[in-house]
Amino acid sequence: MKILWRQSAIQSLLKLDRWRDRIELPPIALFLKETVQTYFENQDLSTYIPGRPVLIKQMPVDLRMVLVSVGKSDPYKVFYRFTSSQIEIFLIRHPHQKSLD
């Protein structure tokens, strides 16, 4: 299964690192990207598609959201699209960031 990282996902990781730098925490983007990559590589998507469908303003969109834990922190929200040939990662949100509504 091919995993494609959209520019919006990379930007969300960079934004997360800038935020962490402001509150004097070490960067996490590279580790988080590797963790998400490993998470999807280890899934058997022929039997189960992880996460739940995403609704924006009460309307379904062609995305799913899965929670991925990194260490002891709250799980990160990973927004992705699954097609028969690939997984597209669109956005990664910090557990305390505002929702997309």
N, C-alpha and C positions, 0 to 999 in steps of 0.2 A: 504494500500500500504506500503510495507516494504521499508525503506530507508537505503541503505548500504553505509557507508563511507569507501572508499578505503584508503590505507595507504598513497598514493600520495596526497590525499586531506588533510589528517591530517598534513602531512609534509608541505604542502603549507601554512596552517594556522600557524604552528609553525614558519616557515620562516618569515611570515608576522609580527608576534609578535616580533621576533628578530630585524627586520628592524625598527619597530616602537620604540623599546627600544633605538636603536641607535640615533634616532632623538627626543628622550625624549617625546614620546607619550605613553599613557597607552596601555596595551594589549587589543586586540579586538577579539582574536581567539574564545574564548568561546561564546561571544555574537554573533559573526558572524555565528558560527556553529548552534546555537539555532535559529537564524533568518532564515537561509537556510532550516533547518529542518522544521520549521513552515511554510515557504513558500511552500514547496512541500506537506506537510500534508494538506494544505488548497486548493490544486488544484484538480479539477475534470478532471482527465486525460482521462476519457471516451469521453469527448466532445472536448477537446483541449489539445495539447501537447505544453507547453510553450517553447520559445526560438527559435533559428534557427540552422539549420545543420552546423556542423563545417567542414571546409576545411583545410587541412594541405598540403602545397605545391601544391595548386590547386586540391587536390584529396579529395573526400569526405571520411570521417571516420564515424564510428558508434557512434558519440557523438553529443550532442546538447549543445548550450551555451545560458544561460539566464542571464540577468542582475538583480541583487538583491541590492536594496538600503538599506543602514544602516544610519539612521539619515540624515544629510544634505550633506554628502560626495557624491562623484561620485559613481555610482553603481559598485559593484564588479561583476566580470565575474565568473560564476559558470558553469563548464563543467561537463556534466552528460550523462548517458546512461539510456534510458527507455526501460524496457522489460515489458511483460504482468504481471509479478509478483513483480517487484521491480524497484527502482530507485537507480542507483549507482552514487555517487558523486566522480568524479575523481580529480578535481583540482579547486582551488579558486584563482583567480588572483586579485591583487590590480588594481584599474582603470588605473594607470600610468605605469604598468609593460609592458615590451616588449611583442608583440604578439608571438604566437607559430609557425609562418612560418619558 
